[in-house]
């Protein structure tokens, strides 16, 4: 999908919010959008998500399956938390049972399973934001658009969303996000752009590992003569380990997706050891990926 000369204003004679925007979205990429308040970041995200249409210019190419987390979640809807997720899942084409299963799984991951039957209007702001994020993730979108999606989440839920973003990119999706914290996913973004003067300009990327939070080292071994799979999540740094092993260092937010990619590769790689990088903050517990070391002759 590509934006060509896209502009957007509200009303026939309203001021231009964006104008002359050219942007291509590659697959399997994490894209950060920056800019001062009021410059048009949310408008750009709404255009990407298909919520708004351009006033001028074109959006070319096939629209991928898209999910969007708005800056403000419309909590005054006549649903319970689980009912809303199932409803959105059905809109995305899921069967009712499948949507219900994914809704339960995502509410559990974000620590909100106890509020599944609570009406949306009675949820706290933080829990409502967890539901907003869950509705976007349960559809496994090809394009995930996040507008300040971390705002209002507790620390554990923010970490979980970091991991979910890494998982979507590892699965081949494109994730476009805005966040007020410049450290959000620092070192992980593939591209960054800044909205200024109604247009979009390339912004410098944070160097790999810079302010990216805790890191882990994963010692792995593969069958003789086997190379690491291409395009591993988190673009881990590699160095030789002991007894023919490889030592991979990656931001902790990417560790679950990286472990999953290694264990499901053909042939699979064996995980010998996973340890935090000394001096970094404690590594959050993995969310469902087995990290028990596997012996060279043991099936993972």
Protein Blocks (a to p, Z undefined) as FASTA:
>chain_A
ZZehiacdedjkbccfbghiacdddehiadddeddehilmmmmmmmmnomaccfbdcded
jddddddddfbdcfbbcbdfklmmmmmmmmnopafklmmmmmmmmmmmnopmmmmmgcfk
lpcfklmmmmmmmmmmmnopabdcdehklgopafklmmmmmmmmmmmmmnopacddddfb
lkgoghkambdcddeehiacddddddehianbpaddddddddehiacdehiehiaadddd
eehiacddddfklmmmmmmmmmmpccddddfbdcddehiacddddehiacbdcdfkbcZZ
